[in-house]
Amino acid sequence: MKKQSGFTLIELVVVMVILGILAAVALPKFVDLSGDAREASLKGALGAVNSAMAITHGAALVKGATGATATVSAEGTNIDMVYGYPAATATGIQVAAGISTNDYTVTPGTGSITVDVIGAPTPANCRITYTEATSATVAATATAVTTGC
């Protein structure tokens, strides 16, 4: 009598069914992670912007650099300031917060700067908007929209 080696058709079908069930359970867990990662990245950048605002504002107060224009030094880097807060420029809040153009799209405006996460389906829905101070009594603000990351 001849010995058979290998798997039977039923064994192969059972393994395929088990793999299909595992794939159906595991796949949804991985599908939406990129959006969560972009949102987390944006929230991290917002935290960096808020920290940079607070630290440089404190440095400006100590230095007495709360006028319409000034410069403070943080970690050996000069940061352009407007009324005691970082300016909405590449040499202001972008440097102070350490926002890299490798990870974000930075778009300067007049008195504001927007930071979008690269790869967001709708950049306007995954964005930080930093608005510089407009006077000694109106502080800078940073807001985030994370509804479409």
N, C-alpha and C positions, 0 to 999 in steps of 0.2 A: 504494500500500500504506500502511496506517495504522501509525504508530509507537506502540509501547506504552511506557508509563512506569510506574515503580514496581517492586516486588519480586515475584518469583515465589513461589508457594506453598512450594516446596522451600526457598528462602532463608529465608522466615519460620519454617518449622519448624526449620531448623538453628539459627537464632538463639534460638528458644525452648528448644531442647534445651541449648544452651550456657549460657543463663541459668539453667536448672534445675540443671545440674551445678554451676555456681558457687554457687548458693544452697544446695545440699545440702552443699557443702564448707564454706562460710563460716558458715552458721547455727549449728552446734554450738559454734563458737568464741565466739559472742556470748550464747548462752543462759545459761551459768552464771556470767557475770561479775558479776552483782549479789551473789551469795553471796560471791564472792572479795572484792568491794569492802567488804561488811559486815565480813568477817573482818579485812581489812587495817585498817579503821577502828577496830575493837575492839582490835587489837594496838597501834595507835598510841595509843589512849587508855590502854591498860595501860602503855605506855612512859612516858606523861605522868604517870600515877599514881606509878609507881616513881621517876621523877625527882623529882617533887614531894615524895615521902616522904624521899628522900635529902637534898635541898636544905634542906627545912624542919627535918629532924632535925639537920643540921649547924648551922643557925641557932639552934635551940633549945639545942644543946650550948654554943655560944659564948655565948649570952645567959644560960645557966643556968636555962632554962625547961623543966626536965624533970619537973616535978611533975605532980600529978593534973590540973590545968588550968593553961593559960597561953595567951599570945598572942604570936606572932612576926609580924614584918612582912616581906613579900617583894614587891618591886616596888611598894611603896606600898600594899599591901593587907594588912590584918590577917587572920591565919589562926589559927583556934582550934586549940589543941594539947592532946593528952592524953598524958602521960608522954613528951613529947619528939617525938611524931609527930602529924600532922594528925588532928583529930577526924573521925569518920565522919558529917559534917554538910555542909550546903550552904555553911557558912562555914568549913569545914575543908578536907577533901581535894578537894571539888568546886571551890572557888575556887583552891586551890593548883595543881591539875592543869589548870585552865581547861576543865573539862568543861561543854559548853553543852547546855542542854535543847532546843535546836533540832535537835541531832543525836542525842541520847541520851535515854532515859527513865531518870531517876535516882529511886531509891526508897530513902529512908532507913529504917533499922531500928534496933534497940537495939544499939548498939556496932558496927554495920556499915552499909554502904550498897551498893546494887547499881546497876550501870550497864548498861543494855541498849541495843543498837543499834536505832534505830527502823526498822521494816520487816522485822525478822527473823521467819521463819516460826514459830519456837518461841523466844521471848525467853529462856527459861531455858537454852537451849543456845547462846546468843550473848551472854554476860554476863561482867562483871567484878564480883567481890565484894571489897570492901575492908573489912577488919576492923581497927578501931583497937587501939592498944596497951592491954593490960589491967593492966599494972604496969610498973614501971621496968625489969624484966628480961624482959618479954615484948613484943617489937616488933610493930608493925603489919604486916599482910600484905595482899597483893593477889594474887588468883588469877583466871584467865580460863578460860572454857569456850567453845570455838569449834567444837564439833562440829555445830552446826546453824545456822550463819550463812547 
